[in-house]
C-alpha cells in the first residue's frame, strides 16, 4: 500500500433489507441503504449522504489540524452539507459546459475568538481538504470484476 493509498473499504449486501449494505472500513462497520421512496427500507444513510458526510468530516478535521498547527483559538468547528443536482452554471466552474452536476453546499461554523484574517484563512483552507479536492478535481474510478 502506497503512502497515499487508503485501506480497502468493503461493501456487501446484507440480505436483511432491500438495498441494505454493510460497509466495513478496517475495524469499523456501518449500514448504507436507500430511502423508502426509492424502494429501500431506510435502514442507513444513502451513498450520497455518506459522500456528504465524508466532505463535512474531512473539512472539520482539516480545519482543526490547521488551527492546532497555528495555535489559533478555534474552540469548535462544525459543518453542514447539502447535496442536489443542478445546472452547471450554478457552480461557476468556468467550463461553460451545459448540463447537470452534483452541487454540494457546505456551511461551516467557526467558534472562538478568531481574527477576521484567521477566519478568512480557515475558509480558504476548507477548500484544501482531500475530499473537497477529490470531488472538485480530476478523479478517476477504475472498475474490474473479481472472482470470490
Short mmCIF file of the C-alpha atoms (twelve columns), coordinates in Angstrom:
data_MODEL
# 
_entry.id   MODEL 
# 
loop_
_atom_site.group_PDB 
_atom_site.id 
_atom_site.type_symbol 
_atom_site.label_atom_id 
_atom_site.label_alt_id 
_atom_site.label_comp_id 
_atom_site.label_asym_id 
_atom_site.label_seq_id 
_atom_site.Cartn_x 
_atom_site.Cartn_y 
_atom_site.Cartn_z 
_atom_site.pdbx_PDB_model_num 
ATOM 1   C CA . UNK A 1   0.000   0.000   0.000   1 
ATOM 2   C CA . UNK A 2   1.497   3.359   -1.040  1 
ATOM 3   C CA . UNK A 3   1.790   6.313   1.311   1 
ATOM 4   C CA . UNK A 4   -1.411  7.892   -0.036  1 
ATOM 5   C CA . UNK A 5   -3.425  4.715   -0.588  1 
ATOM 6   C CA . UNK A 6   -6.168  4.081   1.958   1 
ATOM 7   C CA . UNK A 7   -7.207  0.760   3.425   1 
ATOM 8   C CA . UNK A 8   -9.784  -1.056  1.307   1 
ATOM 9   C CA . UNK A 9   -13.425 -0.302  2.052   1 
ATOM 10  C CA . UNK A 10  -15.581 -3.426  1.687   1 
ATOM 11  C CA . UNK A 11  -19.278 -3.231  0.835   1 
ATOM 12  C CA . UNK A 12  -21.617 -6.212  0.773   1 
ATOM 13  C CA . UNK A 13  -25.363 -6.701  0.624   1 
ATOM 14  C CA . UNK A 14  -26.713 -7.831  3.984   1 
ATOM 15  C CA . UNK A 15  -29.720 -9.737  2.662   1 
ATOM 16  C CA . UNK A 16  -31.659 -8.227  5.574   1 
ATOM 17  C CA . UNK A 17  -33.328 -5.386  3.702   1 
ATOM 18  C CA . UNK A 18  -33.846 -4.187  0.174   1 
ATOM 19  C CA . UNK A 19  -30.706 -2.276  -0.909  1 
ATOM 20  C CA . UNK A 20  -29.184 -2.602  2.580   1 
ATOM 21  C CA . UNK A 21  -25.389 -2.922  2.561   1 
ATOM 22  C CA . UNK A 22  -22.811 -3.407  5.283   1 
ATOM 23  C CA . UNK A 23  -19.813 -1.158  4.882   1 
ATOM 24  C CA . UNK A 24  -16.589 -2.340  6.527   1 
ATOM 25  C CA . UNK A 25  -13.737 0.119   6.943   1 
ATOM 26  C CA . UNK A 26  -10.959 -1.507  8.942   1 
ATOM 27  C CA . UNK A 27  -12.461 -2.295  12.356  1 
ATOM 28  C CA . UNK A 28  -15.494 -0.068  11.709  1 
ATOM 29  C CA . UNK A 29  -18.855 -1.204  10.352  1 
ATOM 30  C CA . UNK A 30  -21.887 0.773   9.263   1 
ATOM 31  C CA . UNK A 31  -25.035 0.255   7.238   1 
ATOM 32  C CA . UNK A 32  -25.902 2.049   3.997   1 
ATOM 33  C CA . UNK A 33  -29.223 1.908   2.232   1 
ATOM 34  C CA . UNK A 34  -31.870 3.779   0.314   1 
ATOM 35  C CA . UNK A 35  -34.996 5.617   1.489   1 
ATOM 36  C CA . UNK A 36  -38.471 4.142   1.170   1 
ATOM 37  C CA . UNK A 37  -39.340 6.458   -1.725  1 
ATOM 38  C CA . UNK A 38  -36.583 4.767   -3.757  1 
ATOM 39  C CA . UNK A 39  -37.648 1.252   -2.805  1 
ATOM 40  C CA . UNK A 40  -35.361 0.763   0.184   1 
ATOM 41  C CA . UNK A 41  -36.180 0.379   3.852   1 
ATOM 42  C CA . UNK A 42  -34.354 3.499   5.109   1 
ATOM 43  C CA . UNK A 43  -32.023 1.337   7.211   1 
ATOM 44  C CA . UNK A 44  -28.998 3.596   6.784   1 
ATOM 45  C CA . UNK A 45  -27.652 6.690   5.078   1 
ATOM 46  C CA . UNK A 46  -27.676 6.724   1.289   1 
ATOM 47  C CA . UNK A 47  -24.389 6.515   -0.597  1 
ATOM 48  C CA . UNK A 48  -24.624 10.227  -1.474  1 
ATOM 49  C CA . UNK A 49  -25.284 11.072  2.190   1 
ATOM 50  C CA . UNK A 50  -22.093 9.176   3.013   1 
ATOM 51  C CA . UNK A 51  -20.240 11.276  0.426   1 
ATOM 52  C CA . UNK A 52  -21.649 14.413  2.087   1 
ATOM 53  C CA . UNK A 53  -20.568 13.072  5.493   1 
ATOM 54  C CA . UNK A 54  -17.076 12.456  4.127   1 
ATOM 55  C CA . UNK A 55  -16.873 16.029  2.825   1 
ATOM 56  C CA . UNK A 56  -18.093 17.513  6.100   1 
ATOM 57  C CA . UNK A 57  -15.898 15.421  8.367   1 
ATOM 58  C CA . UNK A 58  -12.842 15.945  6.166   1 
ATOM 59  C CA . UNK A 59  -13.479 19.693  6.259   1 
ATOM 60  C CA . UNK A 60  -13.774 19.940  10.039  1 
ATOM 61  C CA . UNK A 61  -10.735 17.685  10.580  1 
ATOM 62  C CA . UNK A 62  -8.652  19.730  8.115   1 
ATOM 63  C CA . UNK A 63  -9.644  22.983  9.809   1 
ATOM 64  C CA . UNK A 64  -8.919  21.595  13.290  1 
ATOM 65  C CA . UNK A 65  -5.483  20.351  12.188  1 
ATOM 66  C CA . UNK A 66  -4.619  23.712  10.636  1 
ATOM 67  C CA . UNK A 67  -5.823  25.736  13.635  1 
ATOM 68  C CA . UNK A 68  -3.911  23.462  16.015  1 
ATOM 69  C CA . UNK A 69  -0.696  23.802  13.958  1 
ATOM 70  C CA . UNK A 70  -1.069  27.588  14.002  1 
ATOM 71  C CA . UNK A 71  -2.093  27.604  17.688  1 
ATOM 72  C CA . UNK A 72  -5.209  29.603  16.771  1 
ATOM 73  C CA . UNK A 73  -8.118  29.922  19.243  1 
ATOM 74  C CA . UNK A 74  -10.588 27.780  17.296  1 
ATOM 75  C CA . UNK A 75  -12.824 26.467  20.068  1 
ATOM 76  C CA . UNK A 76  -15.214 24.433  17.926  1 
ATOM 77  C CA . UNK A 77  -15.805 23.783  14.230  1 
ATOM 78  C CA . UNK A 78  -18.851 22.217  12.595  1 
ATOM 79  C CA . UNK A 79  -20.149 21.835  9.073   1 
ATOM 80  C CA . UNK A 80  -23.437 21.107  7.372   1 
ATOM 81  C CA . UNK A 81  -23.521 19.706  3.852   1 
ATOM 82  C CA . UNK A 82  -26.428 19.659  1.435   1 
ATOM 83  C CA . UNK A 83  -26.427 17.961  -1.955  1 
ATOM 84  C CA . UNK A 84  -28.573 18.379  -5.038  1 
ATOM 85  C CA . UNK A 85  -28.387 18.037  -8.790  1 
ATOM 86  C CA . UNK A 86  -28.412 21.378  -10.533 1 
ATOM 87  C CA . UNK A 87  -27.313 23.260  -13.624 1 
ATOM 88  C CA . UNK A 88  -23.551 23.515  -14.071 1 
ATOM 89  C CA . UNK A 89  -23.769 27.302  -14.305 1 
ATOM 90  C CA . UNK A 90  -24.921 27.388  -10.653 1 
ATOM 91  C CA . UNK A 91  -21.398 26.252  -9.723  1 
ATOM 92  C CA . UNK A 92  -19.451 28.926  -11.593 1 
ATOM 93  C CA . UNK A 93  -16.917 26.277  -12.571 1 
ATOM 94  C CA . UNK A 94  -15.794 28.301  -15.584 1 
ATOM 95  C CA . UNK A 95  -16.090 25.433  -18.059 1 
ATOM 96  C CA . UNK A 96  -19.103 26.829  -19.894 1 
ATOM 97  C CA . UNK A 97  -20.315 23.259  -20.424 1 
ATOM 98  C CA . UNK A 98  -24.073 22.679  -20.243 1 
ATOM 99  C CA . UNK A 99  -25.771 20.007  -18.164 1 
ATOM 100 C CA . UNK A 100 -26.477 18.950  -14.621 1 
ATOM 101 C CA . UNK A 101 -23.828 18.454  -11.958 1 
ATOM 102 C CA . UNK A 102 -23.750 17.384  -8.322  1 
ATOM 103 C CA . UNK A 103 -23.796 20.519  -6.169  1 
ATOM 104 C CA . UNK A 104 -22.568 20.223  -2.590  1 
ATOM 105 C CA . UNK A 105 -23.225 23.256  -0.403  1 
ATOM 106 C CA . UNK A 106 -21.013 23.419  2.671   1 
ATOM 107 C CA . UNK A 107 -21.865 25.690  5.610   1 
ATOM 108 C CA . UNK A 108 -19.078 25.999  8.176   1 
ATOM 109 C CA . UNK A 109 -19.384 27.375  11.720  1 
ATOM 110 C CA . UNK A 110 -16.168 28.571  13.355  1 
ATOM 111 C CA . UNK A 111 -16.401 29.290  17.074  1 
ATOM 112 C CA . UNK A 112 -13.808 31.099  19.123  1 
ATOM 113 C CA . UNK A 113 -12.082 34.486  19.342  1 
ATOM 114 C CA . UNK A 114 -10.564 34.289  15.868  1 
ATOM 115 C CA . UNK A 115 -9.466  37.408  13.993  1 
ATOM 116 C CA . UNK A 116 -11.086 38.267  10.664  1 
ATOM 117 C CA . UNK A 117 -7.850  37.233  8.945   1 
ATOM 118 C CA . UNK A 118 -7.816  33.857  10.719  1 
ATOM 119 C CA . UNK A 119 -11.454 33.228  9.772   1 
ATOM 120 C CA . UNK A 120 -10.767 34.132  6.148   1 
ATOM 121 C CA . UNK A 121 -7.728  31.837  6.049   1 
ATOM 122 C CA . UNK A 122 -9.660  28.931  7.581   1 
ATOM 123 C CA . UNK A 123 -12.355 29.317  4.912   1 
ATOM 124 C CA . UNK A 124 -9.603  29.130  2.273   1 
ATOM 125 C CA . UNK A 125 -8.138  26.041  3.966   1 
ATOM 126 C CA . UNK A 126 -11.563 24.325  3.843   1 
ATOM 127 C CA . UNK A 127 -11.125 24.017  0.065   1 
ATOM 128 C CA . UNK A 128 -7.869  22.135  0.644   1 
ATOM 129 C CA . UNK A 129 -9.445  19.160  2.415   1 
ATOM 130 C CA . UNK A 130 -8.709  15.976  0.437   1 
ATOM 131 C CA . UNK A 131 -12.378 15.057  -0.095  1 
ATOM 132 C CA . UNK A 132 -13.131 18.549  -1.462  1 
ATOM 133 C CA . UNK A 133 -10.205 18.156  -3.849  1 
ATOM 134 C CA . UNK A 134 -11.407 14.709  -4.959  1 
ATOM 135 C CA . UNK A 135 -14.963 15.908  -5.559  1 
ATOM 136 C CA . UNK A 136 -13.995 19.075  -7.413  1 
ATOM 137 C CA . UNK A 137 -10.857 17.867  -9.171  1 
ATOM 138 C CA . UNK A 138 -9.857  15.186  -11.571 1 
ATOM 139 C CA . UNK A 139 -10.762 11.861  -10.012 1 
ATOM 140 C CA . UNK A 140 -10.609 8.505   -11.724 1 
ATOM 141 C CA . UNK A 141 -12.701 5.418   -10.956 1 
ATOM 142 C CA . UNK A 142 -11.340 2.149   -12.327 1 
ATOM 143 C CA . UNK A 143 -13.653 -0.857  -12.257 1 
ATOM 144 C CA . UNK A 144 -12.945 -4.551  -12.781 1 
ATOM 145 C CA . UNK A 145 -14.624 -7.838  -11.890 1 
ATOM 146 C CA . UNK A 146 -13.044 -10.238 -9.420  1 
ATOM 147 C CA . UNK A 147 -13.799 -13.852 -8.546  1 
ATOM 148 C CA . UNK A 148 -14.716 -14.648 -4.965  1 
# 
